[in-house]
Amino acid sequence: MLNADEYLVTLFSATRVHAQARFPRNAFRLLFLLLMVPYGASYAELLACLHCSEPVFHQMLIVSSREEVFSILAPQRDYWQRHLSDLTREDAAILERNLKMVRRAVKERNGINSLLQRHGFALRVSVLHGKGYVLLRDRPEIHSRESL
């Protein structure tokens, strides 16, 4: 369950809460998008989600399908796709600055990965080399008889 007003994410079953954490704004937005796309999100999609207005983001939260989310996000995604594809090797600093916001929301101390791990969600965000990020379920650790 996502609470957009409090940036609160709760994982629960019918009987109890398994995990809960409050996320910074950017981390919450990216986590929402990654939850919607099982095969990952491109940098253009992630940047579009970070930079869209609050009313647009709240509109994405209330629709019922992934297709509707991407339909709402399409104008911003198209802008970021054009912007990123127009950058040349000489524009490496601009590209790095644009992507740093995404990386920080994922990898910082209060980023998605840290908060998911710290609060027991058994999920993590992994990089799709040169493309974007994907949300993965952590595998439970398997202990051998010797380590038990």
Backbone as CSV, one residue per row, in Angstrom:
resi,resn,N_x,N_y,N_z,CA_x,CA_y,CA_z,C_x,C_y,C_z
1,MET,0.845,-1.171,0.000,0.000,0.000,0.000,0.894,1.239,0.000
2,LEU,0.532,2.208,-0.808,1.291,3.453,-0.895,0.444,4.614,-0.380
3,ASN,1.017,5.409,0.494,0.372,6.621,0.996,1.179,7.799,0.444
4,ALA,0.661,8.420,-0.612,1.389,9.485,-1.303,1.492,10.756,-0.476
5,ASP,0.552,10.988,0.424,0.608,12.198,1.247,1.742,12.129,2.265
6,GLU,2.016,10.927,2.767,3.055,10.733,3.782,4.315,10.087,3.217
7,TYR,4.307,9.737,1.918,5.410,8.993,1.275,5.703,7.712,2.047
8,LEU,4.652,7.048,2.459,4.732,5.857,3.295,4.407,4.622,2.455
9,VAL,5.241,3.589,2.587,5.040,2.329,1.876,4.861,1.243,2.920
10,THR,3.786,0.463,2.772,3.484,-0.594,3.720,3.279,-1.899,2.962
11,LEU,3.925,-2.950,3.444,3.759,-4.298,2.898,3.040,-5.106,3.961
12,PHE,1.849,-5.612,3.630,1.100,-6.346,4.631,0.376,-7.525,4.011
13,SER,-0.007,-8.454,4.875,-0.848,-9.578,4.487,-2.207,-9.350,5.133
14,ALA,-3.055,-10.325,5.038,-4.382,-10.186,5.640,-4.317,-10.100,7.157
15,THR,-3.245,-10.614,7.737,-3.188,-10.681,9.197,-2.223,-9.717,9.865
16,ARG,-1.222,-9.205,9.124,-0.256,-8.333,9.799,0.539,-7.478,8.817
17,VAL,1.202,-6.469,9.373,2.111,-5.622,8.605,3.475,-6.306,8.589
18,HIS,4.022,-6.531,7.405,5.334,-7.177,7.279,6.468,-6.155,7.277
19,ALA,6.238,-5.011,6.652,7.269,-3.972,6.571,6.594,-2.639,6.307
20,GLN,7.248,-1.577,6.796,6.722,-0.227,6.569,7.866,0.758,6.667
21,ALA,7.857,1.752,5.759,8.894,2.780,5.787,8.390,4.054,5.111
22,ARG,8.922,5.154,5.590,8.667,6.466,4.984,9.859,6.764,4.070
23,PHE,9.562,7.154,2.840,10.583,7.406,1.834,10.676,8.896,1.518
24,PRO,11.859,9.369,1.143,11.951,10.733,0.617,11.130,10.827,-0.678
25,ARG,10.750,12.024,-1.041,9.884,12.248,-2.200,10.390,11.542,-3.458
26,ASN,11.638,11.774,-3.827,12.149,11.200,-5.071,12.206,9.679,-5.010
27,ALA,12.619,9.134,-3.886,12.673,7.682,-3.738,11.268,7.084,-3.815
28,PHE,10.295,7.745,-3.212,8.912,7.270,-3.253,8.398,7.242,-4.682
29,ARG,8.652,8.305,-5.429,8.194,8.369,-6.824,8.811,7.258,-7.669
30,LEU,10.117,7.055,-7.519,10.772,6.015,-8.317,10.297,4.626,-7.907
31,LEU,10.127,4.393,-6.604,9.636,3.099,-6.155,8.244,2.832,-6.725
32,PHE,7.384,3.814,-6.709,6.055,3.654,-7.297,6.171,3.207,-8.750
33,LEU,6.986,3.899,-9.532,7.117,3.554,-10.948,7.695,2.154,-11.117
34,LEU,8.707,1.817,-10.339,9.322,0.487,-10.452,8.363,-0.628,-10.034
35,LEU,7.465,-0.344,-9.116,6.441,-1.327,-8.753,5.473,-1.580,-9.906
36,MET,5.300,-0.585,-10.760,4.368,-0.696,-11.889,4.967,-1.427,-13.094
37,VAL,6.275,-1.527,-13.158,6.917,-2.096,-14.355,7.789,-3.297,-13.964
38,PRO,7.287,-4.498,-14.137,8.030,-5.680,-13.693,9.348,-5.913,-14.434
39,TYR,9.498,-5.346,-15.629,10.720,-5.562,-16.405,11.655,-4.360,-16.386
40,GLY,11.360,-3.387,-15.537,12.238,-2.241,-15.377,11.746,-0.999,-16.084
41,ALA,12.332,0.117,-15.685,11.982,1.422,-16.254,13.240,2.045,-16.842
42,SER,13.068,2.717,-17.956,14.192,3.395,-18.606,14.527,4.669,-17.847
43,TYR,15.725,5.196,-18.114,16.108,6.468,-17.497,15.114,7.565,-17.868
44,ALA,14.619,7.573,-19.097,13.651,8.591,-19.518,12.371,8.489,-18.691
45,GLU,11.895,7.265,-18.449,10.690,7.077,-17.645,10.922,7.492,-16.195
46,LEU,12.073,7.137,-15.659,12.389,7.496,-14.280,12.514,9.010,-14.113
47,LEU,13.197,9.660,-15.047,13.327,11.121,-14.978,11.979,11.803,-15.155
48,ALA,11.141,11.264,-16.024,9.799,11.826,-16.216,9.000,11.748,-14.927
49,CYS,9.094,10.630,-14.228,8.369,10.465,-12.971,8.895,11.420,-11.898
50,LEU,10.200,11.628,-11.878,10.786,12.551,-10.897,10.376,13.998,-11.158
51,HIS,10.273,14.375,-12.418,10.053,15.776,-12.774,8.601,16.146,-13.060
52,CYS,7.690,15.178,-13.079,6.298,15.533,-13.356,5.717,16.305,-12.170
53,SER,4.674,17.044,-12.428,4.048,17.849,-11.377,3.333,16.959,-10.364
54,GLU,3.040,17.513,-9.202,2.316,16.768,-8.166,0.940,16.303,-8.663
55,PRO,0.163,17.168,-9.334,-1.135,16.682,-9.833,-0.995,15.510,-10.812
56,VAL,0.019,15.547,-11.669,0.235,14.440,-12.603,0.602,13.183,-11.840
57,PHE,1.500,13.294,-10.859,1.890,12.126,-10.081,0.694,11.543,-9.331
58,HIS,-0.126,12.378,-8.722,-1.295,11.886,-7.997,-2.302,11.248,-8.943
59,GLN,-2.385,11.754,-10.154,-3.256,11.131,-11.157,-2.757,9.719,-11.482
60,MET,-1.446,9.540,-11.576,-0.895,8.205,-11.830,-1.207,7.248,-10.689
61,LEU,-1.231,7.754,-9.475,-1.492,6.898,-8.312,-2.914,6.336,-8.287
62,ILE,-3.855,7.036,-8.885,-5.249,6.595,-8.776,-5.725,5.749,-9.955
63,VAL,-4.945,5.651,-11.011,-5.366,4.814,-12.134,-5.092,3.349,-11.810
64,SER,-5.719,2.472,-12.562,-5.668,1.059,-12.183,-4.701,0.199,-12.994
65,SER,-4.110,0.739,-14.037,-3.245,-0.117,-14.850,-1.929,0.567,-15.207
66,ARG,-0.967,-0.263,-15.511,0.353,0.201,-15.940,0.233,1.020,-17.229
67,GLU,-0.647,0.589,-18.120,-0.833,1.304,-19.383,-1.335,2.726,-19.158
68,GLU,-2.243,2.890,-18.193,-2.758,4.222,-17.883,-1.668,5.106,-17.278
69,VAL,-0.840,4.523,-16.422,0.272,5.275,-15.821,1.173,5.799,-16.932
70,PHE,1.544,4.933,-17.875,2.450,5.361,-18.939,1.785,6.293,-19.942
71,SER,0.497,6.195,-20.069,-0.224,7.147,-20.911,-0.167,8.553,-20.291
72,ILE,-0.361,8.626,-18.990,-0.293,9.909,-18.282,1.124,10.476,-18.338
73,LEU,2.119,9.611,-18.205,3.523,10.021,-18.157,4.134,10.250,-19.542
74,ALA,3.425,9.881,-20.604,3.976,9.901,-21.970,4.596,11.239,-22.391
75,PRO,3.949,12.384,-22.187,4.580,13.636,-22.640,5.928,13.906,-21.967
76,GLN,5.998,13.662,-20.663,7.262,13.877,-19.958,8.302,12.841,-20.385
77,ARG,7.894,11.589,-20.554,8.811,10.535,-20.990,9.382,10.855,-22.377
78,ASP,8.521,11.301,-23.275,8.969,11.650,-24.627,9.983,12.789,-24.591
79,TYR,9.732,13.792,-23.750,10.681,14.894,-23.604,12.039,14.364,-23.161
80,TRP,12.051,13.524,-22.115,13.323,13.014,-21.588,14.015,12.073,-22.566
81,GLN,13.254,11.300,-23.335,13.877,10.447,-24.349,14.600,11.295,-25.389
82,ARG,13.944,12.357,-25.853,14.580,13.258,-26.836,15.799,13.931,-26.224
83,HIS,15.657,14.440,-25.010,16.745,15.147,-24.343,17.967,14.242,-24.171
84,LEU,17.750,13.026,-23.672,18.866,12.115,-23.446,19.500,11.647,-24.753
85,SER,18.701,11.442,-25.789,19.262,10.980,-27.066,19.993,12.104,-27.798
86,ASP,19.656,13.360,-27.516,20.323,14.497,-28.159,21.692,14.791,-27.556
87,LEU,21.959,14.264,-26.379,23.241,14.526,-25.732,24.358,13.760,-26.451
88,THR,25.468,14.436,-26.682,26.610,13.813,-27.342,27.702,13.528,-26.328
89,ARG,28.818,13.009,-26.793,29.944,12.734,-25.879,30.404,14.007,-25.170
90,GLU,30.339,15.128,-25.839,30.762,16.395,-25.231,29.817,16.815,-24.108
91,ASP,28.623,16.267,-24.124,27.618,16.611,-23.120,27.603,15.628,-21.950
92,ALA,28.684,14.912,-21.757,28.742,13.885,-20.715,28.424,14.455,-19.333
93,ALA,28.869,15.662,-19.050,28.603,16.272,-17.735,27.115,16.541,-17.550
94,ILE,26.434,16.944,-18.610,24.989,17.190,-18.525,24.253,15.879,-18.304
95,LEU,24.656,14.843,-19.035,24.045,13.533,-18.876,24.245,13.031,-17.449
96,GLU,25.454,13.146,-16.948,25.766,12.696,-15.588,24.918,13.448,-14.563
97,ARG,24.761,14.738,-14.742,23.962,15.537,-13.810,22.500,15.083,-13.824
98,ASN,21.970,14.775,-15.016,20.587,14.313,-15.119,20.395,12.955,-14.440
99,LEU,21.327,12.057,-14.649,21.187,10.704,-14.111,21.543,10.609,-12.632
100,LYS,22.293,11.580,-12.134,22.693,11.568,-10.722,21.473,11.632,-9.798
101,MET,20.453,12.354,-10.194,19.245,12.457,-9.377,18.599,11.074,-9.216
102,VAL,18.583,10.303,-10.284,18.016,8.956,-10.222,18.891,8.067,-9.338
103,ARG,20.186,8.100,-9.575,21.108,7.267,-8.785,21.016,7.574,-7.299
104,ARG,20.936,8.846,-6.959,20.835,9.222,-5.540,19.560,8.671,-4.906
105,ALA,18.456,8.764,-5.628,17.187,8.266,-5.090,17.220,6.757,-4.868
106,VAL,18.065,6.058,-5.607,18.178,4.611,-5.465,19.232,4.225,-4.440
107,LYS,20.411,4.864,-4.472,21.570,4.353,-3.749,21.962,5.108,-2.484
108,GLU,21.441,6.291,-2.244,21.833,7.057,-1.060,21.477,6.349,0.231
109,ARG,21.952,6.895,1.323,21.655,6.335,2.645,20.148,6.260,2.880
110,ASN,19.402,7.236,2.431,17.943,7.213,2.532,17.302,6.957,1.176
111,GLY,18.021,6.239,0.330,17.498,5.867,-0.984,16.666,4.597,-0.903
112,ILE,16.120,4.233,-2.025,15.219,3.084,-2.078,15.881,1.823,-1.520
113,ASN,17.063,1.477,-2.032,17.689,0.223,-1.609,17.956,0.180,-0.112
114,SER,18.484,1.251,0.439,18.774,1.274,1.877,17.506,1.114,2.702
115,LEU,16.469,1.835,2.334,15.228,1.777,3.101,14.533,0.431,2.957
116,LEU,14.542,-0.138,1.761,13.934,-1.455,1.575,14.649,-2.499,2.425
117,GLN,15.972,-2.455,2.418,16.749,-3.425,3.186,16.579,-3.202,4.687
118,ARG,16.692,-1.957,5.112,16.625,-1.627,6.538,15.278,-2.000,7.160
119,HIS,14.210,-1.932,6.371,12.876,-2.160,6.915,12.286,-3.522,6.544
120,GLY,13.102,-4.384,5.939,12.691,-5.768,5.723,11.719,-6.035,4.597
121,PHE,11.799,-5.277,3.522,10.882,-5.479,2.404,11.262,-6.653,1.497
122,ALA,12.493,-7.155,1.572,12.977,-8.247,0.710,12.879,-7.874,-0.771
123,LEU,13.130,-6.610,-1.067,13.180,-6.100,-2.440,14.442,-5.274,-2.592
124,ARG,14.895,-5.130,-3.837,16.034,-4.256,-4.111,15.924,-3.754,-5.540
125,VAL,16.546,-2.612,-5.769,16.585,-2.035,-7.101,17.935,-2.373,-7.711
126,SER,17.904,-2.857,-8.936,19.120,-3.233,-9.638,19.213,-2.451,-10.945
127,VAL,20.436,-2.145,-11.346,20.654,-1.374,-12.563,20.479,-2.264,-13.793
128,LEU,19.864,-1.718,-14.819,19.827,-2.319,-16.152,20.862,-1.545,-16.953
129,HIS,22.027,-2.094,-17.105,23.188,-1.382,-17.651,22.825,-0.551,-18.893
130,GLY,23.022,0.762,-18.751,22.790,1.693,-19.851,21.343,1.957,-20.184
131,LYS,20.403,1.370,-19.431,18.985,1.513,-19.753,18.179,2.159,-18.642
132,GLY,18.373,1.708,-17.400,17.556,2.195,-16.301,17.695,1.301,-15.090
133,TYR,16.576,1.058,-14.403,16.576,0.248,-13.190,15.373,-0.686,-13.184
134,VAL,15.507,-1.768,-12.401,14.429,-2.736,-12.226,14.335,-3.083,-10.745
135,LEU,13.123,-3.353,-10.275,12.891,-3.766,-8.898,12.857,-5.291,-8.866
136,LEU,13.671,-5.872,-7.981,13.773,-7.326,-7.875,13.437,-7.792,-6.470
137,ARG,12.930,-8.989,-6.383,12.687,-9.605,-5.079,13.994,-10.232,-4.623
138,ASP,14.386,-9.965,-3.380,15.587,-10.590,-2.817,15.308,-12.058,-2.569
139,ARG,16.296,-12.870,-2.844,16.174,-14.292,-2.543,16.508,-14.507,-1.077
140,PRO,15.752,-15.355,-0.424,16.107,-15.645,0.972,17.438,-16.375,1.016
141,GLU,18.212,-16.068,2.040,19.506,-16.721,2.181,19.295,-18.187,2.533
142,ILE,20.029,-19.044,1.859,19.946,-20.484,2.126,21.175,-20.858,2.930
143,HIS,20.956,-21.390,4.111,22.062,-21.753,4.990,22.339,-23.246,4.866
144,SER,23.591,-23.574,4.797,23.962,-24.991,4.790,23.861,-25.531,6.219
145,ARG,23.853,-26.849,6.339,23.762,-27.468,7.677,24.935,-27.057,8.556
146,GLU,26.122,-26.864,7.944,27.309,-26.499,8.719,27.164,-25.109,9.344
147,SER,26.499,-24.187,8.642,26.401,-22.820,9.161,25.292,-22.681,10.191
148,LEU,24.410,-23.668,10.268,23.327,-23.612,11.258,23.835,-24.179,12.516
